[in-house]
Amino acid sequence: MAYFVLPGRGKRAYRLAIARRIVDGTARRDRSPAGLARRRTRVLRRAMRPSRRLQVGLGPWLRAVPGRLPDPGPTGALARLDPPVRAAYVLRHMLGMPRYAVHDQLIEVGVRHPWPVIEAADALEVPAPRRPEWPEPALLRPVRHRSLLPLATAAALTAGLVGALVMTESDGSLAGGSRSASAHGLRLVTAPPAAWTRAAGTPGARTLDAWPARGGLVRDRAITRRALDAWARATGDRRAQGGTAQLLYAGHVGGAPLVLLRSGDRLARYARQSGLEVVAAGADPSAPIHLGGGRYLLAPWDTRPETLAGDGMELRDGVIGPALARTRCGRGPILHLQGPDGSRTVGDLGGPRAAVLAYHSPAYRPSAAARAAAAKGTVRLGREGVRFWERLGCRAPRPARPVTEATAWDFWSGTLPHGGTSADWVCTRLAFPGGGADAQATLLGEREQYASGACDDRRPVSGTWWRAPSGGWYYLAAAARGLVPRAEGPVRSSGAEERLLVAEPVEPVRRGRRPAVRLTAVPPE
């Protein structure tokens, strides 16, 4: 339990050693059910937010680590979760505890609102381990402790020396943060509290510069100074752009303090345990910012978040969550937002900010009204669109750049020939911060997908070589409604039926050598 609840970072051997040390440190003689329950609570508390002191003197536990380590698959999927959600998943789906027992256990470890956490854990799809997780107890090596007195003495002397140096360098002040940041020319700024109210009614005035500083630790100068100092010391492409850093959030996320800063198109997240993380996230004025663990900081003018089922969500200091995609990979739609221009659906595509998601069915025909709504980003997904994006989220390649908007046009849907399964041909357009876009087509089968190259998101047509279940090769092509695909090259075809063209090769096709085909689309005759 402790191994899976620990944060998913670092080598497996170290995590397993720390987990065993946590369990050993909570050992008591009381073996009654009440005593075991108290011990489980102590283990959960220490594993959810482990102290760095657990890494000091870890040698005896590292030497006792077995040769066969647990499968990394489940831990990788759990690593993105908030500690309470991770603990709830382990209790529910690994230990098999009922929901009411998990609820009471989360209350014991300090989770204020357990039911949303349990629901988020139940919605997860974590890959099953490829092999049994744990070795037999008899194979575990005993932990042989050595005296920590020499190490503790050395640590105390080192701490005293470092403290003296810090006091000397900071002119007797242990804070010293503003001095470090100012030495690097970085100054902390915040937007006027009422700036966003004036910007909310004017689309051109809605910018990240108008976002106020939110969170319960905004006035905690100690932690904001530490975050500013950490960014001031960053080098290379992690440095702040310009001489100021805007404070967007300072508060507790999942029970741990977190500070969010912004400079230009870069965001910096600072936490005491994980340090500073800097990402290029663009300057979209309304895209939610991922704080970690499925929690998002919303634009101040987005005040009515809803679940995908249409239920209201709690909004506290501008933060909602946990809001997690209902997919095995964690990518897909997460919630609906109501803003000044209307309602829209946003999703997690793996980037630092949520992207607006849109969907066109096979019956879609472009119109001026549809293009205007898409330009405003005010298209709310219906049930069909949500289901399609949940299917597409894990099967499309993960974007290499942050995405502001993503539109999936399912321009052909039907059954593949010669014993094939049902399939959809989708043209997915990704818009990037600062301008620029890319559109790629994918043929989605029931179990497989085929990337078929770039597509025109205004009048999509795409083709690819495909191998039928019978073993024969065919060139397939499809186009959007109102268009007919045509193929020119070493293929034979009698024309398209239901906007799907099936062509046979003139000569046998080998897997590594597929003939080039020129594909066009024309209006139907």
C-alpha positions in Angstrom: 0.0 0.0 0.0 2.7 2.5 0.9 4.6 1.8 -2.3 1.6 2.7 -4.5 0.6 5.7 -2.4 4.0 7.3 -2.5 4.6 10.0 -5.2 5.5 8.3 -8.5 8.9 9.7 -9.0 12.4 8.3 -8.5 13.7 4.8 -9.0 11.6 1.8 -8.0 14.2 0.5 -5.6 14.3 3.8 -3.7 10.5 4.0 -3.6 10.2 0.4 -2.4 12.9 1.1 0.3 11.1 4.2 1.5 7.8 2.3 1.6 9.2 -0.4 3.7 10.9 2.1 6.0 7.5 3.8 6.5 5.9 0.5 7.4 8.7 -0.5 9.7 8.5 2.9 11.4 4.8 2.4 12.3 5.2 -1.1 13.7 3.4 -1.6 17.0 2.7 -4.6 19.3 -1.0 -4.0 19.1 -2.3 -6.6 16.5 -6.0 -6.0 17.2 -8.2 -4.7 14.3 -8.3 -1.3 15.9 -4.5 -1.3 16.2 -4.0 -2.4 12.6 -6.4 0.4 11.5 -4.4 3.0 13.4 -1.2 1.7 11.8 -2.8 1.9 8.3 -3.7 5.5 9.0 -0.1 6.3 10.0 1.3 4.6 6.9 -1.1 6.5 4.7 -0.2 9.9 6.2 3.5 9.4 5.8 3.2 7.9 2.3 0.9 10.6 0.9 3.4 13.3 1.8 6.7 11.7 2.6 9.3 13.7 4.5 12.7 14.1 2.9 14.2 12.8 6.2 13.1 9.3 5.0 15.9 9.4 2.5 18.5 10.0 5.1 20.2 6.7 6.2 18.2 4.7 3.7 21.0 2.2 3.2 19.7 -0.7 5.3 16.4 -0.7 3.5 18.0 -0.4 0.1 20.2 -3.4 0.8 17.0 -5.3 1.7 15.3 -4.6 -1.6 14.4 -7.8 -3.4 15.9 -8.5 -6.8 12.5 -8.5 -8.5 10.8 -5.1 -8.4 7.2 -4.3 -8.9 5.9 -3.6 -12.4 6.2 0.2 -13.3 3.0 0.3 -15.2 0.5 1.0 -12.4 2.8 3.4 -10.6 3.3 5.4 -13.8 -0.5 5.8 -14.2 -0.9 6.8 -10.6 1.9 9.3 -10.6 -0.2 12.1 -12.2 -2.9 11.9 -9.5 -3.4 14.0 -6.5 -2.2 12.2 -3.3 -5.8 11.8 -1.9 -7.0 10.4 -5.2 -4.0 8.0 -5.4 -4.7 6.8 -1.9 -8.4 6.4 -2.6 -7.6 4.3 -5.7 -5.2 2.0 -3.8 -7.7 1.5 -0.9 -10.6 0.9 -3.3 -9.1 -1.1 -6.1 -6.0 -2.7 -4.7 -7.0 -3.4 -1.1 -10.7 -3.9 -2.1 -12.1 -1.7 0.7 -15.8 -0.6 0.3 -16.6 3.0 -0.4 -17.8 3.8 3.1 -14.6 2.4 4.6 -12.5 4.4 2.2 -14.5 7.5 3.1 -13.8 7.1 6.8 -10.1 6.3 6.1 -9.7 9.5 4.1 -11.3 11.5 6.8 -8.8 10.0 9.2 -5.8 11.2 7.1 -7.2 14.7 6.8 -9.1 14.8 3.5 -12.0 17.3 3.9 -14.2 16.2 1.0 -13.7 12.5 0.5 -16.7 11.7 -1.8 -15.4 13.6 -4.9 -12.0 12.1 -4.4 -13.5 8.6 -4.3 -15.6 9.2 -7.4 -12.4 10.4 -9.2 -10.6 7.3 -8.2 -13.5 5.0 -9.3 -13.4 6.7 -12.7 -9.8 5.8 -13.4 -8.5 3.1 -15.6 -5.0 2.0 -14.4 -3.2 -0.7 -16.4 -3.0 -4.0 -14.7 0.5 -5.2 -13.7 2.1 -7.6 -16.2 3.4 -9.8 -13.3 2.6 -10.4 -9.7 3.5 -7.3 -7.7 5.1 -8.6 -4.6 7.7 -11.3 -3.8 6.9 -13.9 -1.2 7.4 -12.6 2.4 9.9 -15.4 3.0 12.1 -14.0 0.2 12.3 -10.5 1.7 15.7 -9.8 3.1 15.8 -8.6 6.8 16.6 -5.0 7.4 19.9 -4.7 9.4 20.1 -1.3 11.1 23.3 0.5 11.7 23.7 3.3 14.2 22.7 6.7 12.9 24.5 8.6 15.6 27.6 9.4 13.5 25.4 10.5 10.6 23.2 12.6 12.9 26.2 14.3 14.4 27.6 15.1 11.0 24.2 16.4 9.8 23.9 18.6 12.9 27.4 20.1 12.4 26.7 20.6 8.7 23.4 22.3 9.4 25.0 24.6 11.9 27.7 25.6 9.3 25.2 26.1 6.5 23.0 28.2 8.8 26.0 30.4 9.7 26.8 30.9 6.0 23.2 31.7 5.2 23.0 34.3 8.0 26.2 35.8 6.8 25.1 36.0 3.1 21.7 37.4 3.9 22.9 40.1 6.4 21.4 38.2 9.3 18.0 37.6 7.7 16.9 34.1 7.1 14.3 35.2 4.6 16.8 36.6 2.2 14.4 35.7 -0.7 13.8 39.2 -2.1 17.5 39.9 -2.0 18.2 36.8 -4.2 15.4 37.6 -6.7 16.3 41.3 -6.9 20.0 40.3 -7.5 18.8 38.5 -10.6 16.6 41.4 -11.7 13.2 39.6 -11.1 10.4 41.4 -9.4 7.0 39.9 -8.2 3.9 41.7 -9.5 0.1 41.1 -9.1 -2.8 42.4 -11.2 -5.1 44.9 -9.6 -8.0 43.0 -7.9 -10.7 44.6 -10.0 -8.8 44.5 -13.4 -10.5 41.3 -14.4 -14.0 42.7 -13.9 -13.4 45.4 -16.4 -11.8 42.9 -18.8 -14.6 40.3 -18.6 -17.0 42.3 -20.7 -14.4 43.2 -23.4 -13.0 40.3 -25.3 -10.0 42.3 -26.4 -9.1 43.2 -22.8 -9.2 39.6 -21.5 -5.6 38.7 -21.0 -3.5 36.8 -18.5 -2.3 40.2 -17.3 -5.8 40.7 -15.8 -5.8 37.5 -13.8 -5.8 38.3 -10.1 -3.6 36.5 -7.6 -5.7 33.9 -5.8 -5.3 31.3 -3.1 -5.0 31.2 0.7 -1.2 31.9 0.7 -1.1 35.0 -1.5 -0.1 37.1 1.5 2.4 34.5 2.7 5.6 36.4 1.7 7.9 33.5 2.8 6.6 31.0 0.3 6.1 33.5 -2.6 9.7 34.7 -2.0 11.0 31.1 -2.2 9.2 30.6 -5.4 10.5 33.9 -6.9 14.0 33.1 -5.8 13.8 29.6 -7.3 12.8 31.1 -10.7 15.4 33.9 -10.4 18.1 31.2 -10.1 16.8 29.2 -13.1 19.0 29.1 -16.2 18.6 28.6 -20.0 15.0 28.3 -21.3 13.7 28.0 -17.8 14.4 31.6 -17.0 11.7 34.2 -16.7 11.0 36.5 -19.7 11.7 40.0 -18.6 12.2 41.5 -15.2 8.8 40.6 -13.6 6.9 37.5 -12.6 3.2 37.7 -12.1 1.7 35.9 -9.2 -1.3 33.9 -10.3 -1.9 31.5 -7.4 -0.5 30.7 -4.0 -2.4 28.2 -1.9 -2.8 24.6 -1.0 -3.4 22.0 -3.7 -4.1 18.5 -2.4 -3.0 19.7 1.0 0.5 20.8 -0.2 1.5 24.5 -0.7 1.9 25.5 -4.3 2.8 28.8 -6.0 2.1 29.6 -9.7 4.0 32.3 -11.4 3.9 33.6 -15.0 6.3 35.6 -17.2 5.4 36.0 -20.8 4.2 32.7 -22.2 6.0 30.7 -19.5 4.4 29.3 -16.3 6.4 28.3 -13.2 5.0 25.9 -10.6 6.8 25.8 -7.3 6.2 23.3 -4.6 8.5 22.6 -1.6 8.8 18.9 -2.3 9.2 18.9 -6.1 10.9 22.3 -6.5 10.4 24.5 -9.6 8.8 23.4 -12.9 8.8 25.8 -15.8 6.7 25.2 -19.0 5.9 27.1 -22.1 2.1 27.4 -21.9 1.2 30.2 -24.3 -0.8 33.4 -23.4 -4.4 32.2 -24.0 -6.5 34.4 -21.8 -9.1 31.8 -20.7 -7.5 28.3 -20.9 -7.5 26.6 -17.4 -4.1 26.0 -16.0 -3.2 22.6 -14.6 -2.0 22.8 -11.0 -1.5 19.0 -10.6 -3.6 16.1 -9.5 -6.5 17.0 -11.8 -7.0 20.5 -10.3 -7.2 23.5 -12.5 -7.0 27.3 -12.0 -9.8 28.9 -14.0 -9.9 32.3 -15.6 -11.7 34.7 -13.2 -14.5 35.2 -15.7 -15.3 31.5 -15.9 -17.5 31.1 -12.9 -19.7 28.1 -13.6 -17.8 24.9 -14.2 -19.8 21.7 -14.7 -19.0 18.1 -15.0 -19.5 16.3 -18.3 -22.9 15.1 -16.9 -23.9 18.8 -16.4 -23.6 18.9 -12.6 -22.2 21.9 -10.9 -18.6 21.8 -9.6 -17.2 23.4 -6.5 -15.0 26.4 -7.2 -12.8 27.7 -4.4 -10.3 30.5 -4.9 -10.6 29.9 -8.7 -9.6 26.2 -8.4 -11.7 23.3 -9.3 -11.0 19.6 -9.1 -10.1 16.9 -9.2 -11.3 16.9 -12.8 -9.9 13.9 -14.6 -10.6 12.4 -18.0 -12.5 9.2 -17.9 -9.9 7.4 -20.1 -7.1 4.9 -19.4 -4.4 7.4 -20.5 -5.8 10.5 -18.8 -6.3 12.4 -22.0 -9.8 13.5 -23.1 -12.7 15.8 -22.0 -12.8 16.9 -18.4 -15.5 19.5 -17.9 -17.8 22.2 -19.3 -17.2 25.9 -18.7 -19.6 28.8 -18.9 -17.9 32.1 -19.8 -18.9 35.6 -21.1 -19.2 34.3 -24.7 -21.1 31.1 -23.9 -20.4 27.5 -23.0 -17.5 25.4 -24.1 -15.9 22.0 -23.3 -12.3 21.7 -22.3 -10.1 18.6 -22.1 -6.7 17.4 -20.9 -4.5 16.6 -23.9 -1.4 16.2 -21.8 -0.3 19.8 -21.8 0.1 22.4 -19.0 -3.3 24.0 -19.9 -6.7 22.5 -20.8 -7.7 22.9 -24.5 -11.1 23.7 -25.9 -12.5 20.6 -27.7 -14.9 20.6 -30.6 -16.5 17.8 -32.7 -18.1 17.5 -36.1 -20.2 14.4 -36.9 -20.2 12.7 -40.3 -23.3 14.7 -41.2 -21.6 18.1 -40.5 -21.6 20.7 -43.3 -19.6 23.9 -42.8 -21.6 27.1 -42.4 -21.0 30.7 -41.4 -22.7 30.2 -38.0 -20.7 27.1 -37.2 -17.4 28.9 -38.1 -18.3 31.9 -36.0 -19.1 29.7 -33.0 -15.9 27.8 -33.5 -13.9 31.0 -33.7 -15.3 32.2 -30.3 -14.5 28.8 -28.8 -18.1 28.5 -27.6 -19.0 25.0 -28.8 -20.1 22.7 -26.1 -19.8 19.0 -26.7 -22.9 16.8 -26.6 -22.9 13.2 -25.6 -21.8 12.0 -29.0 -18.9 14.4 -29.0 -17.8 13.5 -25.5 -17.8 9.8 -26.4 -15.9 10.4 -29.6 -13.2 12.5 -27.9 -12.9 9.9 -25.1 -12.2 7.4 -27.8 -9.8 9.6 -29.7 -7.9 11.0 -26.7 -5.8 7.9 -26.1 -5.5 6.8 -29.7 -4.3 10.0 -31.3 -0.6 10.8 -30.8 0.1 13.0 -27.7 0.7 16.6 -28.9 4.3 17.6 -28.8 3.3 21.3 -28.2 0.8 23.0 -25.9 -2.7 23.1 -27.6 -5.3 25.8 -27.2 -8.1 24.3 -29.4 -8.6 20.9 -30.8 -11.3 20.0 -33.4 -12.1 16.5 -34.4 -14.2 16.1 -37.7 -15.4 12.5 -38.0 -15.9 13.0 -41.8 -16.6 9.3 -42.6 -18.1 6.5 -40.6 -18.9 3.0 -41.9 -17.7 -0.5 -42.3 -14.4 -1.4 -43.8 -14.6 -3.8 -46.8 -13.5 -7.4 -47.2 -14.4 -8.5 -43.7 -13.2 -5.3 -41.9 -14.8 -3.8 -38.8 -16.6 -0.6 -38.3 -14.4 2.5 -38.5 -14.2 6.2 -38.5 -12.0 8.6 -40.5 -11.2 11.7 -38.5 -9.4 14.9 -39.3 -8.1 16.4 -36.1 -7.0 20.1 -36.1 -4.8 21.4 -33.3 -4.4 25.1 -32.8 -1.3 26.3 -30.9 -0.6 29.3 -28.7 0.5 32.3 -30.6 -0.9 31.1 -33.9 -0.3 28.2 -36.1 -2.2 25.0 -36.5 -1.8 21.4 -37.7 -4.4 19.0 -39.0 -3.8 15.2 -39.3 -6.1 12.4 -40.4 -6.5 9.1 -38.7 -8.5 6.0 -39.7 -9.8 4.6 -36.4 -10.8 0.9 -36.4 -12.2 -1.0 -33.4 -8.8 -2.0 -32.2 -6.3 -0.3 -34.5 -5.6 3.0 -36.0 -3.8 4.2 -39.1 -2.2 7.6 -39.4 -3.0 8.8 -43.0 -1.2 12.1 -43.2 -2.1 15.8 -43.3 -5.7 16.8 -44.0 -7.6 20.0 -44.9 -9.9 20.7 -42.0 -12.2 22.7 -44.2 -12.8 19.9 -46.8 -11.1 16.8 -45.5 -10.1 13.9 -47.7 -7.6 11.2 -46.8 -6.3 7.8 -48.0 -4.1 5.0 -46.8 -3.0 1.5 -47.7 -4.8 -1.0 -45.6 -4.5 -4.7 -45.1 -7.8 -6.6 -44.9 -8.4 -9.5 -42.5 -8.1 -11.8 -45.5 -4.5 -10.7 -46.0 -5.1 -8.6 -49.2 -3.9 -5.0 -49.5 -6.2 -2.2 -50.6 -6.0 1.5 -51.0 -8.8 3.1 -49.0 -9.8 6.8 -49.3 -12.7 8.8 -47.9 -13.9 12.4 -48.1 -16.3 14.6 -46.2 -20.0 15.0 -47.2 -20.3 16.8 -50.5 -17.1 15.4 -51.9 -16.0 12.3 -53.7 -12.5 10.9 -53.4 -10.5 10.0 -56.6 -7.2 8.1 -56.7 -4.6 8.2 -59.5 -1.7 5.7 -59.6 -1.0 2.0 -59.8 -4.5 1.0 -58.5 -7.8 -0.2 -60.0 -11.1 1.1 -58.7 -14.7 1.2 -59.8 -15.4 4.4 -58.0 -16.4 5.4 -54.5 -19.5 4.1 -52.7 -20.9 6.1 -49.8 -17.9 8.4 -50.1 -15.5 5.4 -49.5 -13.1 4.4 -52.3 -11.7 0.9 -52.3 -8.9 0.3 -54.9 -6.9 -2.8 -55.6 -3.2 -2.6 -56.5 -2.1 -3.3 -60.0 0.8 -5.3 -58.7 1.2 -7.2 -55.3 2.0 -4.9 -52.4 4.7 -5.7 -50.0 4.7 -4.5 -46.5 7.8 -2.3 -46.9 7.0 -1.0 -50.4 3.7 0.6 -50.9 3.0 2.5 -54.2 2.5 6.2 -54.1 -1.1 7.3 -54.9 -2.3 10.8 -55.8 -5.5 11.6 -54.0 -8.0 14.3 -54.9 -11.6 15.1 -54.0 -14.3 16.6 -56.3 -18.0 17.4 -55.9 -20.4 14.6 -56.8 -21.6 14.6 -60.4 
